[in-house]
Amino acid sequence: LFLGSLFGLVVLLGGGYGAKPGLPLHLIERTSPLIFAHRGAVDPAPENSAAALRQARERHYPAVELDIQISRDNHFFLFHDRTTDRLLGTPGHASRMDFSDLQQHDIRQNGQPTAAKVITLAQAVGDFGDDFIFYLDVKRYSDKDLVQIAERLDRFLGQHDLYDRVIVSSAHFLFTSYLEYRYPRIITCLEGLKPPSHHFFSLIPRGFRPDFIATFHHQIDDDYAAWLKSSGMLPRYIAFTVKDSTELAKIRHWGIDKFIADDGAYLDGLLNSAHAP
């Protein structure tokens, strides 16, 4: 009885079931695939760098996937790993450092230092905000709780007028649910809804339900693809990380038109056709 009452309260707080409000048309109704450059267009540019963003712009990507963390002094910055060993060549916990400390080191590519430095999210959107749709993979490595991170994210998106150009992604269900409930203007994506957990997706009240879902492309099978279509989630599904023409053909066969991809010549036709006047 208690669990039933608790579930009923959650459903009530979440506004019941049914369809979510529509998303911006440039995210849903597209004439060409929405391809997110994985950490920017990497190689020779280092991942999550200004150079990788410039290269993605030159390659005509409509979107980029970036990893973000929040520093000890409350700057959102682009960085994938929990520790700094691989990317900066020095031991440390990235989100427990001030941003100025991170900038003392060059970003490494394949173990070798480059001329690139870690940049803030503010720098990224300041220089490239008009060029891309941004998929921000929030790494919750800091000591700050999800409420603090959510509040700062909402404030940042509002200050930069980015609500309709940013997808905030996380594999943490409570985090995306909190964002949906507390900050409904933020467009969210729940990562990791792999088979068979997708069958429980319809039980999430719409006020907590993410706008998008994403999984590794190799976790998709015929049953999952059929569910995406029957549930209406196909336009709200993002596959990751596509690496070559074989993987691209696989997801395109299922009608998937939103995906995170490693840069390569296999994408030339799609990128060029999307950019054609």
N, C-alpha and C positions, 0 to 999 in steps of 0.2 A: 504493500500500500504506500509506504514511504517513497520507494523508488518511482512508483507510478506518479505520485504527486510531484516529485522533483522533476521528472521528465516533462510533465504537463506545464510546470512553471517555466522550464527552459524553452519549451515551444511557445508559450505565451510571450515571454520576453523577446524571443526571436521573431515575433510577428507572424507566427504560424508558417504554413507551407505555401506553395505556389511559386510563380515565376518571380525572379528578381527584376528590378528596374533595368531598362536597356542600357547598354554601354555605348560610348562614343562610336559612331559609325566607322571611323577610320581604324578602329580596332577589330570590328566584326565584319562589316560588309566591304570586302576588298576585291579588287580585280586581279591582284597578284599576291603571291605568298608573302606573309610577314616573317621575314628571316632576321633573326637576332644574331649578330656577330658575337660569338662566345668570348667574353672578356675583351671585346673589341676584335679587330682584325689582327690577329697575333701572328708573329713570325714574318719578317724580322723584328717587328715591334714587340716589346714585352707586354705581357698581359695586364689589363686594367690600367693602362697608362694613357697619357695624352696622345702619344704616338700611335697607339692602337686605335684610338678614336679617330684620329686624323686619317689613318689608313682605311678604316671602315667607311668614312665619309667619301674618300676617293674611290672606293670600291662600290659606292652607291647602295650600301646597306640601308634599309628603311628603319632598322632598329638595332639596339645593342643590348647584350646581357652583361651586367656588371655586378661584381661582388662588393658589398659595402659592410663596413664595421663602424663603430663609434669609438673614438679615442678617449683616453682618460680625461682630456680637457674638452670633450663634447663636440668634436668635429666628426662628421661623417666622412670617411675616406675610403678609397678604392683599394681593396686588398682581399685576397682569397683565403690565405692560410691563417690558422690560429697563431702559429709562431712565425718568427721572422727569418728562420734559418735558410730556407730554400730561396726566398725572394730577395732578401737583403744581405745574406751572408753573415749574419750575426745572430747569436741567441737572444731570445726575448719573446714576450707575449704581446702581439701587435696592439690589441685593444687596451692594454694596460700601460701604454706609452703615450706621452703627449705627441701631438701631430708634428711639432717641431723636431722631436727626437727621431721620428720616422724619416723625416726629410734629410737627416744627416747621412743617409746611405743611398747608394744607387740601386735601382731595381736590377736584379740579375735575370738573364735569359740563358737557359741551358747552362747554368752554373757560372756564366761570365757576366761581369758588371757592364751595364749600359749607361748611356747618358741620361736615362729617364729617372724621375723621382716619383715617389708616391704623391698622388694628388687628392684633393678633397672632392667630395661630391659637388660642392658649390662651384669649384673650378670647372668640373666636367660639364655641368649644365650651363654655366656661364659662357663657355666657349662652344658648346655643341648642342645646346638645348633646342635650337630650331632645326637641327639636322636629323634627330632620331626620336623614335619611341624608346623609352628606357625600361628594361626589365631589371629590377634591383633585387638581387638575391641577398637578403639580410642575414648576415652571419651573427648569431647571438653568442659571441665569445666573450663579451665584456661582463663586468660585474654589475652593470645596470640591469634593472628588471625590465620585463616586456612593457610595462606601463610607461616607464620613462622613455624607452626607445620609441614606442608608438606616439607619444606626445611630441617628441622632437621631430619625428618623421612628418607628422601632420603639419606642424609649424613650418617645417622646411618646404614642403610641397605648396603650402599656401603662400609663403613669402615669394616663391619663384613661379607661381601660377602654373603648376605642373600636374594638377590633378588628372587631367585627361591625356597626359603623355607619359605617365609612369605607371608601371605595374609593380607592386610591392610583393615580393615572393618570399615564402618561407616553408620549410618542412614542418614547422611547429604549429600544430592545429590550433592550440589555444591562442597563439599569437595572431594568426590570421582571423580567427573568430573574434578576438577582442578588437582588432582593427575594424572589422565589418560592423560590429555593434557600436563601438564608441566613435569611430571616424568613418562614416559610410561614404564620404566623398573619395576616400582612398580606394583605388582599384587593386584588388588583392588576387594572389594566386597561391594555392596550396600545392606544394610539391609532394610527390610520393604516394599519391592515391592509386596504388597499383592493385592488380587483381589479387584477391577477390574483394578487397575493401571498397571498391567502387560501387558495389551493390548496396552499400549502406549510405551512399551519398544523399539519396533522396530523403533520408531521415533528419538531415541537418536543417533546422529552421532557416528560412530565407534571410533573417537578420544576422545570422552567424555564417551563412554559406559563402564560400569564396566566389569571386567573380570568374576566375579561371582555375583550372587544375593543370598540373604538369607531371610527367613521369619520364624516366628513361625510355627511349623509343623501343629498346629491346624487350620492355615489359608489356608491350602491346601484343595482343593476339586477336583472332577473329571475334571472339566473344567481347573483348573490350571495345574493339572498333564498332561492333554492332550496338553496344550500350551507348557509346558516344553519340551515335546517330539517333537512336530511339529516345534518348533522354534529352536531346537538344543541346548536348554539351560539346558537340564537335566544333562549333565556331569558338568555343571557350576553352579549347584544349591546346596545350603547347607541349611539343615533344622535345626532348634533349638527349644527348648531344649528337647531332648528325655529323659524320666525319668523312663520308665519301659518297660516290654516286650510287652504290648498292643500297646503302642505308637511306639515301634520299628517295630512291625509287620505291622502297618499301613503304615509307610513310605516305608518299604521294598516292600510292595505290589505294590506301584507305581514306583518301580525301582530306588528309591533314595538311593544312596550309599555314600553320604557325609553328615554327620550330627554331631552336637554338642550334647553331652550326659552327663548327670549326671552319675557318676560311680555307678556300681552295679553288682551283680552276673548275672543279665540278659544279660550282655555283654560278659560273660566268653567265650562262644563258639566262638564268632566272634573274640575276641582278641587272643585267643589261636590258632585259625586256621590261622589268619593272621601272627602269629609269627612262626608257624611251619616251619621247614626246608624243 
